[in-house]
Amino acid sequence: MPHIKLSEDQPGIRGLFAYRPETAKPLCELAEVLLHAPGTLSPAERELIATYVSSLNDCFYCQTAHGAIAACHLGGDDLLVEEVKRDFEHAAISNKLKELIRIAAQVQRGGKCVRPEDIGRAREQGATDLEIHDTILIAAAFCMYNRYVDGLSTWSPADPAAFRERAAKVARDGYSGIPSQVSG
Amino acid sequence: MRIVLTFQTNKALLNIADKVRQSGKAVQADDIERARRTGATDREVHDTVLIAAVFSMYNRYVDGLATWAPEDPAAYREPGAELARHGYLETDVTGATH
């Protein structure tokens, strides 16, 4: 049961967006810039970073929701998403993405855990400053979203299949429209 | 609307913030109940959890990219006063107001 009174028809962070529209707007704008707006990292790569960090934080709602969005960007490849969560070192992803996920995992433990050699290895695989910046901010942002969702004990559908339809919509339209979808 | 929360409410909300810092799942129903007993509202509990979560992001962002920071606390006084006076949207990152 949620720690505060939330609308019962919206799961996870959506219930929180409905509760506090003033904070929903900047939170969705940040997600749009980080995960959906044009960038040199593909939306699938960025969603995989978000999913991986959410799995490290053990946030069921976020890892399932963003895993489903990543799978949509990957043409429905749920298996690759599961592989990344279980053992990204051996998943069928680029070496650059592996290095970025390694940095994201350090950020999840703490900002000070990121070492110059972690950044150096990502650069050797061709990561740009902007890609390193965005990876760190995505990882940091999901340390926020995960804490927000679990810290208020929001509810989540247990069945990953329940996330698919909404994931397809977010993969297509992005995050900016969510505050108006959940209000009212 | 209460401008200043009671000392007991402050302590109960700081306890929740510290739990959020550790992990969202660390926040227990007991922690929330303790805050409520001191008069904390749903909105205050919500904002406390979100502030703690947001600073779990800002802190990782700042340190994850190894940004530099002035060592002398005095250097923070003027920018801090600007932020306190004008808020975060009217103050640019260098501390000068628009």
HADDOCK unambig.tbl for C-alpha pairs under 7 A between the chains (distance, minus, plus):
assign (segid A and resid 3 and name CA) (segid B and resid 29 and name CA) 6.77 0.50 0.50
assign (segid A and resid 3 and name CA) (segid B and resid 32 and name CA) 6.81 0.50 0.50
assign (segid A and resid 4 and name CA) (segid B and resid 42 and name CA) 5.55 0.50 0.50
assign (segid A and resid 107 and name CA) (segid B and resid 60 and name CA) 6.14 0.50 0.50
assign (segid A and resid 107 and name CA) (segid B and resid 64 and name CA) 6.05 0.50 0.50
assign (segid A and resid 110 and name CA) (segid B and resid 60 and name CA) 5.97 0.50 0.50
assign (segid A and resid 111 and name CA) (segid B and resid 59 and name CA) 6.74 0.50 0.50
assign (segid A and resid 111 and name CA) (segid B and resid 60 and name CA) 4.00 0.50 0.50
assign (segid A and resid 111 and name CA) (segid B and resid 61 and name CA) 6.59 0.50 0.50
assign (segid A and resid 111 and name CA) (segid B and resid 63 and name CA) 4.51 0.50 0.50
assign (segid A and resid 111 and name CA) (segid B and resid 64 and name CA) 3.85 0.50 0.50
assign (segid A and resid 112 and name CA) (segid B and resid 63 and name CA) 5.42 0.50 0.50
assign (segid A and resid 112 and name CA) (segid B and resid 64 and name CA) 5.82 0.50 0.50
assign (segid A and resid 114 and name CA) (segid B and resid 64 and name CA) 5.64 0.50 0.50
assign (segid A and resid 136 and name CA) (segid B and resid 61 and name CA) 6.35 0.50 0.50
assign (segid A and resid 136 and name CA) (segid B and resid 64 and name CA) 6.52 0.50 0.50
assign (segid A and resid 137 and name CA) (segid B and resid 61 and name CA) 5.72 0.50 0.50
assign (segid A and resid 140 and name CA) (segid B and resid 57 and name CA) 4.39 0.50 0.50
assign (segid A and resid 140 and name CA) (segid B and resid 60 and name CA) 5.52 0.50 0.50
assign (segid A and resid 140 and name CA) (segid B and resid 61 and name CA) 5.90 0.50 0.50
assign (segid A and resid 141 and name CA) (segid B and resid 57 and name CA) 5.23 0.50 0.50
assign (segid A and resid 143 and name CA) (segid B and resid 56 and name CA) 6.34 0.50 0.50
assign (segid A and resid 143 and name CA) (segid B and resid 57 and name CA) 5.91 0.50 0.50
assign (segid A and resid 144 and name CA) (segid B and resid 53 and name CA) 4.36 0.50 0.50
assign (segid A and resid 144 and name CA) (segid B and resid 54 and name CA) 5.22 0.50 0.50
assign (segid A and resid 144 and name CA) (segid B and resid 56 and name CA) 5.88 0.50 0.50
assign (segid A and resid 144 and name CA) (segid B and resid 57 and name CA) 5.28 0.50 0.50
assign (segid A and resid 146 and name CA) (segid B and resid 24 and name CA) 6.76 0.50 0.50
assign (segid A and resid 147 and name CA) (segid B and resid 20 and name CA) 6.08 0.50 0.50
assign (segid A and resid 147 and name CA) (segid B and resid 23 and name CA) 6.04 0.50 0.50
assign (segid A and resid 147 and name CA) (segid B and resid 24 and name CA) 4.02 0.50 0.50
assign (segid A and resid 147 and name CA) (segid B and resid 53 and name CA) 5.50 0.50 0.50
assign (segid A and resid 148 and name CA) (segid B and resid 24 and name CA) 6.60 0.50 0.50
assign (segid A and resid 148 and name CA) (segid B and resid 49 and name CA) 6.30 0.50 0.50
assign (segid A and resid 148 and name CA) (segid B and resid 50 and name CA) 5.67 0.50 0.50
assign (segid A and resid 148 and name CA) (segid B and resid 53 and name CA) 5.83 0.50 0.50
assign (segid A and resid 150 and name CA) (segid B and resid 24 and name CA) 4.51 0.50 0.50
assign (segid A and resid 150 and name CA) (segid B and resid 25 and name CA) 5.39 0.50 0.50
assign (segid A and resid 151 and name CA) (segid B and resid 20 and name CA) 5.95 0.50 0.50
assign (segid A and resid 151 and name CA) (segid B and resid 24 and name CA) 3.78 0.50 0.50
assign (segid A and resid 151 and name CA) (segid B and resid 25 and name CA) 5.80 0.50 0.50
assign (segid A and resid 151 and name CA) (segid B and resid 27 and name CA) 5.60 0.50 0.50
assign (segid A and resid 151 and name CA) (segid B and resid 49 and name CA) 6.37 0.50 0.50
